[in-house]
Amino acid sequence: MKILLDSSGWIEYLTGGPLADRYATYLTSQHSIITPTIVLYEVYKKITQKSVI
């Protein structure tokens, strides 16, 4: 089965958000993950963003 995982799914999973376990079920060897280039860019921008206090 092919799964398209968008930026919100990756960010939720990588940051350990409340829905991370739900996304983790799709990140198994039985699924083929499709991630568009723009999603990679969005995730990169989010995780490299500095928090402003």
CYANA upper distance limits for C-alpha pairs under 8 A (distance plus 0.5 A):
  1 MET  CA     30 GLN  CA      7.77
  1 MET  CA     31 HIS  CA      5.72
  1 MET  CA     32 SER  CA      6.64
  2 LYS  CA     31 HIS  CA      6.35
  2 LYS  CA     32 SER  CA      5.14
  2 LYS  CA     33 ILE  CA      6.43
  2 LYS  CA     34 ILE  CA      7.37
  3 ILE  CA     26 TYR  CA      7.92
  3 ILE  CA     31 HIS  CA      7.17
  3 ILE  CA     32 SER  CA      6.53
  3 ILE  CA     33 ILE  CA      5.43
  3 ILE  CA     34 ILE  CA      6.38
  4 LEU  CA     33 ILE  CA      6.44
  4 LEU  CA     34 ILE  CA      5.18
  4 LEU  CA     35 THR  CA      6.50
  5 LEU  CA      9 GLY  CA      6.50
  5 LEU  CA     10 TRP  CA      7.36
  5 LEU  CA     33 ILE  CA      7.22
  5 LEU  CA     34 ILE  CA      6.89
  5 LEU  CA     35 THR  CA      6.35
  6 ASP  CA     10 TRP  CA      7.03
  6 ASP  CA     35 THR  CA      7.31
  6 ASP  CA     36 PRO  CA      8.44
  6 ASP  CA     39 VAL  CA      6.57
  7 SER  CA     11 ILE  CA      6.53
  7 SER  CA     39 VAL  CA      5.57
  7 SER  CA     40 LEU  CA      7.78
  7 SER  CA     42 GLU  CA      6.80
  7 SER  CA     43 VAL  CA      6.24
  8 SER  CA     12 GLU  CA      6.48
  9 GLY  CA     13 TYR  CA      6.63
  9 GLY  CA     20 ALA  CA      8.38
  9 GLY  CA     23 TYR  CA      6.91
 10 TRP  CA     14 LEU  CA      6.43
 10 TRP  CA     23 TYR  CA      8.43
 10 TRP  CA     43 VAL  CA      7.57
 11 ILE  CA     15 THR  CA      6.38
 11 ILE  CA     43 VAL  CA      6.87
 11 ILE  CA     46 LYS  CA      8.31
 11 ILE  CA     47 ILE  CA      8.45
 12 GLU  CA     16 GLY  CA      6.54
 12 GLU  CA     17 GLY  CA      5.38
 12 GLU  CA     18 PRO  CA      7.98
 12 GLU  CA     19 LEU  CA      6.94
 12 GLU  CA     20 ALA  CA      5.91
 12 GLU  CA     23 TYR  CA      8.29
 13 TYR  CA     17 GLY  CA      6.88
 13 TYR  CA     19 LEU  CA      7.82
 13 TYR  CA     20 ALA  CA      4.76
 13 TYR  CA     21 ASP  CA      7.84
 13 TYR  CA     23 TYR  CA      6.70
 13 TYR  CA     24 ALA  CA      7.23
 14 LEU  CA     20 ALA  CA      8.09
 15 THR  CA     20 ALA  CA      8.32
 16 GLY  CA     20 ALA  CA      5.86
 19 LEU  CA     23 TYR  CA      7.15
 20 ALA  CA     24 ALA  CA      6.55
 21 ASP  CA     25 THR  CA      7.11
 22 ARG  CA     26 TYR  CA      8.19
 23 TYR  CA     27 LEU  CA      7.46
 24 ALA  CA     28 THR  CA      7.96
 26 TYR  CA     31 HIS  CA      6.90
 27 LEU  CA     31 HIS  CA      7.25
 27 LEU  CA     33 ILE  CA      7.79
 35 THR  CA     39 VAL  CA      6.86
 35 THR  CA     40 LEU  CA      7.52
 36 PRO  CA     40 LEU  CA      7.21
 37 THR  CA     41 TYR  CA      6.91
 38 ILE  CA     42 GLU  CA      6.69
 39 VAL  CA     43 VAL  CA      6.64
 40 LEU  CA     44 TYR  CA      6.57
 41 TYR  CA     45 LYS  CA      6.65
 42 GLU  CA     46 LYS  CA      6.73
 43 VAL  CA     47 ILE  CA      6.68
 44 TYR  CA     48 THR  CA      6.58
 45 LYS  CA     49 GLN  CA      6.43
